[in-house]
Amino acid sequence: MPGSPQSRTGRPPVQRAAKRPAAPVPPHDNPVLRLHHRLRRAWDRPLTAYYLISGAGALITVLGLIMVYSASQITALQLSLPGSYFFRKQFLAALIGAGLLVAAMKMPVKLHRALAYPILAGAVCLMILVQVPGIGVAVNGNQNWIALGGSFQIQPSEFGKLALVLWGADLLARKQDKKLLTQWKHMLVPLVPAAFMLLGLIMIGGDMGTAIILTAILFGLLWLAGAPTRLFAGVLSVAVLLGFILIKTSPNRMARLNCLGATDPGPGDACWQAVHGIYALASGGLFGSGLGASVEKWGQLPEAHTDFIFAVTGEELGLAGTLSVLALFAALGYAGIRVAGRTEDPFVRYAAGGVTTWITAQAVINIGAVLGLLPIAGVPLPLFSYGGSALLPTMFAIGLLIAFARDEPGARAALALRQPRFGRKRGTRGPVAKRSPRSWNTMRRRASKARSSGER
């Protein structure tokens, strides 16, 4: 044809396709990026928070029992008690706490909300009884204990933390349902006055460490409720001012503040505990001296099995052991924040955020004091230090987080897909079983299909 290009053979030239650009190398071919992608997929799975809370809580508790046994033997022998005395009491508290954890995990959210007011009223009554002569007991200068008979004592202020979390979460959730949190008076009243009442009852006994934790819980709840910056800063300023006055008027608290970063016990051995805590951590090395081989617990380090158990952990398990404990608390904190951020239930969000603030703030204050970065506040390491009064409400709070993590929509769907092996239908062996994805079923579903409509 005229005007059309012809080849030498008289045929039209072959139209060649345009050369395709080289396909980019998938980023997942890079081992580092592939690992990063897999980790992100693992973090985004529906049951990640559930596994993290359950696993981290169990590991911290078990490791704490081991370290309590190791760190408390010398103290028990010095008191003419069996070497396993403190361990047995802690193990009993852990068993009771495990029952509370399972109970909290099985309770519906409505029951948790219904328990908020009874727990708050009970905690307030017990904290009032602490100040009654003949009932309250002073320990290390702080009268915050009630004797139960024999060697058993209870510290009601520990249950005040749980009470503030549950009651504050229920209060804010009800006000959010009524759209009242946009007004500052509804955000502050009665949450802040009730929290200050608890703080006053605690400070009458002289326990400023627990008061700091309660203050952190209060700020966590206000932050989750969306408190304006000016309101948040105002409440924080009042708390800082009160804390400064309480520290300035107490020689003991001023002495603790002066021991920040101390490397020498100083005159009168005022910084003895802080310095020997650093000695214990420094002598541990990378992998520690081994379980039971601590030197500082032989009378050099006060409160080796309670407030300064992290120092004994560093001496016996080394840097690897202390970093493992920090990683477990970080995983627990991350999982709690994830539960609070993904839920649509206001009560679950406030309660999960309050529990996470409580545990992480207490862990930071305890570990910071052992490292010499913060003043010694006298608070135990959650789930780790010796003390049944601190262990029981904390394990109940972990049960709350597990219940909330299981109640996420994605987690509920993932758990519903898991079927027990004894639920396999009969007659589905061989290749026929591969046809239906419902070859695994629960006994309940099998029974419901087998019944007639009128059968009971």
Secondary structure, DSSP 8 states (H G I E B T S, - for coil): -TTS---TTSS---------------GGGSHHHHHHHHHHHHHTSTTHHHHHHHHHHHHHHHHHHHHHHHHHHHHHHHTT--TTHHHHHHHHHHHHHHHHHHHHHHS-HHHHHHTHHHHHHHHHHHHHHHTSTTTEEEETTEEEEEEEETTEEE-HHHHHHHHHHHHHHHHHHHHHHTT-TTSHHHHHTTHHHHHHHHHHHHHHTT-HHHHHHHHHHHHHHHHHTT--HHHHHHHHHHHHHHHHHHHHT-HHHHHHHHTTT--S--GGGTTHHHHHHHHHHHTTTTT-S-TT--STTTTTSTTTTTTTHHHHHHHHHHHHHHHHHHHHHHHHHHHHHHHHHH---HHHHHHHHHHHHHHHHHHHHHHHHHTTSS-------TTTSS-HHHHHHHHHHHHHHHHHHHTSHHHHHHHHT---GGGB-TT--GGGGGT-TTSB--HHHHHHHHS-TT--
